[in-house]
Amino acid sequence: EHVLLTVEDAAATVEFDCAHGTLDGPLALDGGGHFDVPGTLVAEGGPVRSDQPPNARPARYRGETDGQRMSLEVTLESGESVGTFSLARGGPAQLFKCL
């Protein structure tokens, strides 16, 4: 719930209820299935001017996976925790997008 992660060879994208982001590198796993990838996070919701660029903030995406289930922790560069999420490979995402 509240997250959708799309992984490709060189990077990944992530959708949250009220944000979206990128993982700016491959989701390389260590021997224990752990990863730590830099990226960005963009908050959504509220009025935004059409000529205003998105406010992308530096973030870290850390976690672990066994190939089927994943724990994903998202932290902003400032140290602020966005949250920890549980994902299942191929599982349905339940997003509640902000307006």
C-alpha positions, -999 to 999 in steps of 0.1 A, spaced: 0 0 0 10 36 -7 39 28 -30 46 15 -66 82 8 -76 92 2 -112 127 -11 -117 146 -11 -149 183 -20 -157 199 13 -149 174 31 -126 139 30 -111 109 52 -105 87 53 -75 51 66 -69 37 74 -35 3 87 -25 15 123 -25 49 122 -41 70 105 -68 107 100 -73 136 84 -90 163 60 -80 193 73 -99 212 41 -104 208 4 -107 192 -15 -78 224 -34 -71 221 -59 -42 249 -70 -19 252 -106 -8 225 -102 18 200 -86 -6 205 -51 7 206 -19 -15 213 18 -10 206 41 -40 206 79 -43 177 96 -60 152 123 -58 117 128 -43 91 153 -55 61 162 -32 28 164 -50 -5 182 -41 -18 217 -39 -16 244 -65 15 245 -87 22 270 -114 26 255 -148 59 274 -154 73 263 -120 97 233 -122 91 204 -97 108 207 -63 129 176 -65 148 169 -33 178 146 -29 168 113 -12 182 79 -3 164 47 -11 176 18 12 162 -16 19 164 -53 13 148 -79 -9 147 -116 -14 135 -112 -50 98 -115 -41 93 -91 -11 110 -59 -4 114 -34 25 120 1 12 131 30 35 131 65 21 151 93 37 156 129 25 191 143 24 182 164 54 178 132 74 140 134 75 124 100 71 97 97 45 88 62 57 94 25 54 73 5 30 67 -32 23 63 -43 -14 56 -75 -31 69 -83 -66 40 -81 -91 16 -71 -63 -11 -45 -69 -3 -10 -58 -29 9 -38 -22 46 -42 -44 74 -30 -31 103 -50 -32 139 -37 -50 165 -57 
